[in-house]
Amino acid sequence: METIVAVYIVAIALLICLSAFFSMSETAFTSVNEIKLKKMENDGDKRAARALRIMNDYDKFLTTILIGNNLVNIAGTSIATTMFAILLGAETGALASTIAMTLLLLTFGEITPKSFAKKNPEKICIQICGIIHWIILIFTPLSWLFTKLAKLVSGNEDSSTITEDELEVMIDEIQSDGVLEKSEGELIKSAMRLDDISVSEIYVPRVDIVAVDVDSSEDELENIITASGFSRIPVYEGTIDNIIGVIYAKTFFTNTIMDVPFTIRDIIMPVKYIPDTISVAQCLSDLQRSKIHMAVVLDSYGGTRGIVTLEDMLEELVGEIWDESDAISQDVCAESGGKYLVKGSANINDVMETIGVHFDPEDYEESSVTGFIMYKLERAPTKGDQIVLDNITITVISVKGRRVIDCEMMINDNQL
């Protein structure tokens, strides 16, 4: 009898080891970072490539592991019940077997191997992928049957596609783990949002365009370049709706210093024309391909709505870019008592996001603070005009012509 008991003990120990292997495999392949495996594959690791092939059919892998794990657990429990029945009798042996196998399987077959696999998923995956490959082949008929039954019960929906919002959450998680710096994470998220931002949200509006008539004199052009400080000046013929090109300040001053005779028409460079519905990402790509730094934004009638530069688009990625000569001016400045000083030219959506209040644009389709105030007032704004929304009050502080220069936004008491 002692020999039989010894055989039973060895068999139980082997089955618990197999249970630990299956549990470790499940956790390792569930926790593994596929990006790290792909990096290892690109570096020439063939085991990483095999592990990725297993991951590509994860349902089949998981079904195989669960079948194997349940088989060895049932076999181990059955053998233990038989052994304890021989030693202690049928009733007492069944109870002893249940207690002993529960403790052994939980400790050595589940908790310990899964905890180990969680800490070293990539290393374990590439070490055991060869064995897992053959186990999957052996259990293929059974795994095929159970996979079909599972799909029949749960349906055939594929929800593997990752949305942009989910990707942003993943970036936040990677950032919190210290793999990415905060600035790197914000840069990636800004790049993802470029497709969702149209040039109509970032362009320089028509009324703010500094341009020169093609028939102007050299002195007039020099005065405009000097006064504005811009390196590129749009050139129009007749009206600002007919912008025909752009002049580089560098070219103008080079010709002037070298005493080369020229007219404005001689130094005009081409400019791109884009609709106001195009996305920032597409416009950026177009400017890169054409090696042009400025585009004219057209309205639905073909007139000039504004201009957008490469710098304007890069600022959507990295934030405001200030030149040495720029007077730094923020769109939103916080004041005491829940008040904010806001530029009329600022983007109303960005302002509300910065302030941290929910904003309902209603039927307003533009983006500027001035435009929203005019939409609510249904007339040109004047100093002292006030708009009361559910969560914020907007007061016009200064105007120039029909445009709001500055306004004050105060969060209502029920929002503080």
For each residue, the residues with C-beta under 8 A, 3 or more apart:
1: 4 5 86
2: 5 6
3: 6 7
4: 1 7 8 86
5: 1 2 8 9 83 86 87
6: 2 3 9 10
7: 3 4 10 11
8: 4 5 11 12 79 80 82 83
9: 5 6 12 13 83
10: 6 7 13 14
11: 7 8 14 15 76 79
12: 8 9 15 16 76 79 80 83 101 104
13: 9 10 16 17
14: 10 11 17 18
15: 11 12 18 19 72 73 75 76 79
16: 12 13 19 20 76 104 105 108 109
17: 13 14 20 21
18: 14 15 21 22 68 72
19: 15 16 22 23 69 72 73 76 105 108 109 110
20: 16 17 23 24 108 109 110 112 113
21: 17 18 24 25 113 128
22: 18 19 25 26 65 68 69 72
23: 19 20 26 27 69 109 110 113 114 117
24: 20 21 27 28 113 114 116 117 124 128
25: 21 22 28 29 65 117 124 128 132
26: 22 23 29 30 62 65 66 69 114 117
27: 23 24 30 31 113 114 117 118 121
28: 24 25 31 32 117 120 121 124 125 128
29: 25 26 32 51 54 55 58 61 121 125 132
30: 26 27
31: 27 28 117 118 121
32: 28 29 36 37 51 55 121 122 125
33: 36 37 121 122
34: 37 38 52 55
35: 38 39
36: 32 33 39 40 122
37: 32 33 34 40 41 48 51 52 55 122 125 126
38: 34 35 41 42 48 52
39: 35 36 42 43
40: 36 37 43 45 48 122 126
41: 37 38 44 45 48 49 52
42: 38 39
43: 39 40
44: 41
45: 40 41 48 49 126
46: 49 50
47: 50 51 126 127 129 130
48: 37 38 40 41 45 51 52 125 126
49: 41 45 46 52 53
50: 46 47 53 54 129 130 133
51: 29 32 37 47 48 54 55 125 126 129
52: 34 37 38 41 48 49 55 56
53: 49 50 56 57
54: 29 50 51 57 58 61 129 132 133 136
55: 29 32 34 37 51 52 58 61
56: 52 53
57: 53 54 60 61
58: 29 54 55 61 62
59: 62 63 147 150
60: 57 63 64 136 140 143 144 147
61: 29 54 55 57 58 64 65 132 136
62: 26 58 59 65 66
63: 59 60 66 67 139 142 143 146 147 150
64: 60 61 67 68 132 135 136 139 142 143
65: 22 25 26 61 62 68 69 132
66: 26 62 63 69 70
67: 63 64 70 71 139 142 143 146
68: 18 22 64 65 71 72 135 139
69: 19 22 23 26 65 66 72 73
70: 66 67 73 74
71: 67 68 74 75
72: 15 18 19 22 68 69 75 76
73: 15 19 69 70 76 77 105 109
74: 70 71 77 78
75: 15 71 72 78 79
76: 11 12 15 16 19 72 73 79 80 101 105
77: 73 74 80 81 97 98 101 105
78: 74 75 81 82
79: 8 11 12 15 75 76 82 83
80: 8 12 76 77 83 84 97 100 101
81: 77 78 84 85 93 94 97
82: 8 78 79 85 86
83: 5 8 9 12 79 80 86 87 93 97
84: 80 81 87 88 92 93 94 96 97 100
85: 81 82 88 89 90 93 94 97
86: 1 4 5 82 83 93
87: 5 83 84 93
88: 84 85 92 93 96
89: 85 92 93
90: 85 93 94
91: 94 95
92: 84 88 89 95 96
93: 81 83 84 85 86 87 88 89 90 96 97
94: 81 84 85 90 91 97 98
95: 91 92 98 99
96: 84 88 92 93 99 100
97: 77 80 81 83 84 85 93 94 100 101
98: 77 94 95 101 102
99: 95 96 102 103
100: 80 84 96 97 103 104
101: 12 76 77 80 97 98 104 105
102: 98 99 105 106
103: 99 100 106 107
104: 12 16 100 101 107 108 109
105: 16 19 73 76 77 101 102 108 109 110
106: 102 103 109 110 111
107: 103 104 110 111 112
108: 16 19 20 104 105 112 113
109: 16 19 20 23 73 104 105 106 113
110: 19 20 23 105 106 107 113 114
111: 106 107 114 115
112: 20 107 108 115 116
113: 20 21 23 24 27 108 109 110 116 117
114: 23 24 26 27 110 111 117 118
115: 111 112 118 119
116: 24 112 113 119 120 124
117: 23 24 25 26 27 28 31 113 114 120 121 124
118: 27 31 114 115 121
119: 115 116
120: 28 116 117 123 124
121: 27 28 29 31 32 33 117 118 124 125
122: 32 33 36 37 40 125 126
123: 120 126 127
124: 24 25 28 116 117 120 121 127 128
125: 28 29 32 37 48 51 121 122 128 129
126: 37 40 45 47 48 51 122 123 129
127: 47 123 124
128: 21 24 25 28 124 125 131 132
129: 47 50 51 54 125 126 132 133
130: 47 50 133 134
131: 128 134 135
132: 25 29 54 61 64 65 128 129 135 136
133: 50 54 129 130 136 137
134: 130 131 137 138
135: 64 68 131 132 138 139
136: 54 60 61 64 132 133 139 140 143
137: 133 134 140
138: 134 135
139: 63 64 67 68 135 136 142 143
140: 60 136 137 143 144
141: 144 145
142: 63 64 67 139 145 146
143: 60 63 64 67 136 139 140 146 147
144: 60 140 141 147 148
145: 141 142 148 149
146: 63 67 142 143 149 150
147: 59 60 63 143 144 150 151
148: 144 145 151 152
149: 145 146 152 153
150: 59 63 146 147 153 154
151: 147 148 154 155 156
152: 148 149
153: 149 150
154: 150 151
155: 151
156: 151
157:
158: 161
159:
160:
161: 158
162: 166 167 170
163: 166 167
164: 167 168 192
165: 168 169
166: 162 163 169 170
167: 162 163 164 170 171 192
168: 164 165 171 172 189 192
169: 165 166 172 173
170: 162 166 167 173 174
171: 167 168 174 175 180 185 188 189
172: 168 169 175 176 185
173: 169 170 176 177
174: 170 171 177 179 180 185
175: 171 172 178 179 180 181 182 184 185
176: 172 173
177: 173 174
178: 175
179: 174 175
180: 171 174 175 184 185 188
181: 175 184 185
182: 175 185 186
183: 186 187
184: 175 180 181 187 188
185: 171 172 174 175 180 181 182 188 189
186: 182 183 189 190
187: 183 184 190 191 317 318
188: 171 180 184 185 191 192
189: 168 171 185 186 192 193
190: 186 187 193 194 316 317 318
191: 187 188 194 317
192: 164 167 168 188 189 195
193: 189 190 196 197 316
194: 190 191 197 279 280 281 284 313 316 317
195: 192 279 280 281 282
196: 193 279
197: 193 194 201 202 279 280 281 316
198: 201 276 277 278 279 280
199: 202 203 274 276 278 279 280 283 295 297 308
200: 203 276 277 297 305 366 367
201: 197 198 280 347 349 367
202: 197 199 280 308 312 313 315 316 347
203: 199 200 276 297 305 306 307 308 312
204: 208 209 306 307 308 309 312
205: 208 209 305 306 345 368
206: 209 240 304 305 306
207: 403
208: 204 205 306 345
209: 204 205 206 234 240 304 306 307
210: 224 228 230 233 234
211: 233 234 235 236 240 243
212: 216 220 221 224 233 234 235 236 247 264
213: 216 235 236 237
214: 235 236 237 244 264 265 268
215: 237 264
216: 212 213 220 221 224 264
217: 220 221
218: 221 222 256 262 264
219: 222 223
220: 212 216 217 223 224
221: 212 216 217 218 224 225 233 247 252 264
222: 218 219 225 226 252 256
223: 219 220 226 227
224: 210 212 216 220 221 227 228 233
225: 221 222 228 229 230 233 249 252 253
226: 222 223 229
227: 223 224
228: 210 224 225 233
229: 225 226 323 325
230: 210 225 233 249
231: 248 249 250
232: 246 247 248 249 293 294 309
233: 210 211 212 221 224 225 228 230 246 247 249
234: 209 210 211 212 243 245 246 271 294 296 307
235: 211 212 213 214 243 244 245 246 247 264 268
236: 211 212 213 214 239 240 241 242 243 244 304
237: 213 214 215 242 244
238: 241 242
239: 236 242
240: 206 209 211 236 243 304
241: 236 238 302 303 304
242: 236 237 238 239 304
243: 211 234 235 236 240 271 296 304 307
244: 214 235 236 237 268 271
245: 234 235 268 269 270 271
246: 232 233 234 235 268 269 270 271 294
247: 212 221 232 233 235 251 252 264 267 268 269
248: 231 232 251 252 267 269
249: 225 230 231 232 233 252 253
250: 231 253 254
251: 247 248 254 255 267 269
252: 221 222 225 247 248 249 255 256 267
253: 225 249 250 256 257
254: 250 251 257 258 260
255: 251 252 258 260 262 267
256: 218 222 252 253 259 260
257: 253 254
258: 254 255
259: 256
260: 254 255 256
261:
262: 218 255 266 267
263: 266 267
264: 212 214 215 216 218 221 235 247 267 268
265: 214 268
266: 262 263
267: 247 248 251 252 255 262 263 264
268: 214 235 244 245 246 247 264 265
269: 245 246 247 248 251 292
270: 245 246 292
271: 234 243 244 245 246 292 294 295 296
272: 286 287 290 292 294 295 296
273: 295 296 298
274: 199 278 283 286 295 296 297 298 308
275: 278 297 298
276: 198 199 200 203 297 298 299 300 305 306
277: 198 200
278: 198 199 274 275 282 283
279: 194 195 196 197 198 199 282 283
280: 194 195 197 198 199 201 202 283 284 313 316
281: 194 195 197 284 285
282: 195 278 279 285 286
283: 199 274 278 279 280 286 287 295 308 313
284: 194 280 281 287 288 310 313
285: 281 282 288 289
286: 272 274 282 283 289 290 295
287: 272 283 284 290 291 292 293 295 310 313
288: 284 285 291
289: 285 286
290: 272 286 287
291: 287 288
292: 269 270 271 272 287 295
293: 232 287 309 310 311
294: 232 234 246 271 272 307 308 309 310
295: 199 271 272 273 274 283 286 287 292 307 308 309
296: 234 243 271 272 273 274 304 306 307
297: 199 200 203 274 275 276 304 305 306 307 308
298: 273 274 275 276 302 303 304 305
299: 276 302 303 304 305
300: 276
301:
302: 241 298 299
303: 241 298 299
304: 206 209 236 240 241 242 243 296 297 298 299 307
305: 200 203 205 206 276 297 298 299
306: 203 204 205 206 208 209 276 296 297
307: 203 204 209 234 243 294 295 296 297 304
308: 199 202 203 204 274 283 294 295 297 312 313
309: 204 232 293 294 295 312 313
310: 284 287 293 294 313 314
311: 293 314 315 321
312: 202 203 204 308 309 315 316
313: 194 202 280 283 284 287 308 309 310 316 317
314: 310 311 317 318 321
315: 202 311 312 318 319 320 321
316: 190 193 194 197 202 280 312 313
317: 187 190 191 194 313 314
318: 187 190 314 315 321
319: 315
320: 315
321: 311 314 315 318
322: 326 328
323: 229 326
324:
325: 229
326: 322 323
327:
328: 322
329: 343
330: 333 343
331: 342 343 345 346 347 350 351 354
332: 340 341 342 343 346 351 354 355
333: 330 340 341 342
334: 339 340
335: 339 340 341 408
336: 339
337: 410
338: 410 411 416
339: 334 335 336 408 409 410
340: 332 333 334 335 351 355 408 409 410
341: 332 333 335 397 406 407 408
342: 331 332 333 346 351 369 406 407 408 409
343: 329 330 331 332 346 369 405 406
344: 368 369 370 373 399 403 404 405 406 407
345: 205 208 331 368 369 370 403
346: 331 332 342 343 350 351 368 369
347: 201 202 331 350 351 367 368 369
348: 351 352 359 361 364 367 368 369 371 372
349: 201 352 353 359 361 367
350: 331 346 347 353 354
351: 331 332 340 342 346 347 348 354 355 369 409
352: 348 349 355 357 358 359 392
353: 349 350 356 359
354: 331 332 350 351
355: 332 340 351 352 392 409 411
356: 353
357: 352 391 392 411 415
358: 352 391
359: 348 349 352 353
360: 390
361: 348 349 364 365 372
362: 375
363: 375
364: 348 361 371 372 375
365: 361
366: 200 371 372 375
367: 200 201 347 348 349 371
368: 205 344 345 346 347 348 371 372
369: 342 343 344 345 346 347 348 351 372 373 394 404 407
370: 344 345 373 374 381 403 404
371: 348 364 366 367 368 374 375
372: 348 361 364 366 368 369 375 376
373: 344 369 370 376 377 381 385 387 394 396 404 407
374: 370 371 377 378 379 380 381 402
375: 362 363 364 366 371 372 378
376: 372 373 387
377: 373 374 380 381 385 387
378: 374 375
379: 374
380: 374 377 402
381: 370 373 374 377 385 396 399 402 404
382: 385 396 399
383: 396 397 398 399
384: 395 396
385: 373 377 381 382 395 396
386: 393 394 395 396
387: 373 376 377 393 394 395
388: 393 412
389: 392 393 394 412
390: 360 412
391: 357 358 411 412 414 415
392: 352 355 357 389 409 410 411 412 415
393: 386 387 388 389 409 410 412
394: 369 373 386 387 389 407 408 409
395: 384 385 386 387 407 408 409 410
396: 373 381 382 383 384 385 386 399 404 407
397: 341 383 405 406 407 408
398: 383 404 405 406
399: 344 381 382 383 396 402 403 404 405
400: 403 405
401:
402: 374 380 381 399
403: 207 344 345 370 399 400
404: 344 369 370 373 381 396 398 399 407
405: 343 344 397 398 399 400
406: 341 342 343 344 397 398
407: 341 342 344 369 373 394 395 396 397 404
408: 335 339 340 341 342 394 395 397
409: 339 340 342 351 355 392 393 394 395
410: 337 338 339 340 392 393 395
411: 338 355 357 391 392 415 416
412: 388 389 390 391 392 393 415 416
413: 416
414: 391
415: 357 391 392 411 412
416: 338 411 412 413
